Amino acid sequence: MRQIAVKFIGWTVSLAAILVLWVSASAIAAEGLKSSAPSSSAARITILYDAFGKEASFQKDWGYSALIEISGKRILFDTGDDSDILAHNAKAAGVDLSKLDFVVMSHRHGDHIGGMSYLLSVNPKVKIYAPEEFGGVFGYDLPSRSYRKDDKLPAEMRYFGGNPPAIIRFGKAWAGANIELIDKSTEILPGITLIAQVSDAPKTRELKELSLAINTPKGLILIVGCAHPGIENIVAEAARINPRIHVIAGGFHLLAATDPDIARIVTTLHDTYHVEWIAPGHCTGEPTFAALKQAFGEHYLYAGLGTVLNVGDIRSAESVAWDQTDHASYRRLLEGSDDSPAAESQSTEFALTAPSR
């Protein structure tokens, strides 16, 4: 009996030890899963390219680029319009573009891809995510089964002599660049999603565009390039990831929008989606800057060139206002760009006042 009791006690101790180990392992695994999602605590966005700003050491130009730093990741979003200017502004910001985890190219327009040659000169192997478009500048893979064939033709009249490769690869504008094409919204890392949408607007119809959504404990950090598919559509898809939108930064492409359209969009962002902080730039447009500032008040973040937005710990917006210097540089650079509203509408008046509500 005594031996049986000893054995029983031994089994009990062993079972308890196993349970302790199992609980500990589960806790560690759970913590690992928790920590795999981005933390918002140290998140910041540095504006490297835009047409307005207060930092004299930066060179203004029409285009957009931003560096996002979060949870140890360094992400470059777009490259602006000109390689020399991107290089200058990166140096002015103290940003080393040779040290990046990956790059997101929002779309094919020149004022977002123009700095690629500089980027690749300092970081030739960096992973670049770009929208997949038929025959686009980022390259394209076309399955040979996509075209009809005629076996009756002689070989010299047939593509590839009648024996095409399974995939016909279209060239890209940057030979050797490590580009991964994105055709649909994709979570590329835990908590980091590329939202892929297609524009239906005049002059940009069928244009594919990527937006960057980073899910954090405080909500989504959403970076947009030009929002050609419509900022409301992008936010609607982002809200399916997390209905709490912590901050939106980038261009909203409302340069030629009418006052009623601006008012509707601002109301949608503020009242429908309850966006907490707004940091518009680039092609958002002067009247929309004013309308967003009026609607969001202290939750409007000035995001001019050279600004560093500590979006992980926003307690109050800096009291930096759009002024006549911003107005002058923005308008001058806009007039010489493809985004100029003169190319889309001759009737829209630009002003620094908020649109009528």
Summary of the structure (lengths in Angstrom):
residues: 357
radius of gyration: 25.3
end to end distance: 89.4
largest distance: 100.3
contacts: 1154
relative contact order: 0.14
helix: 36%
strand: 22%
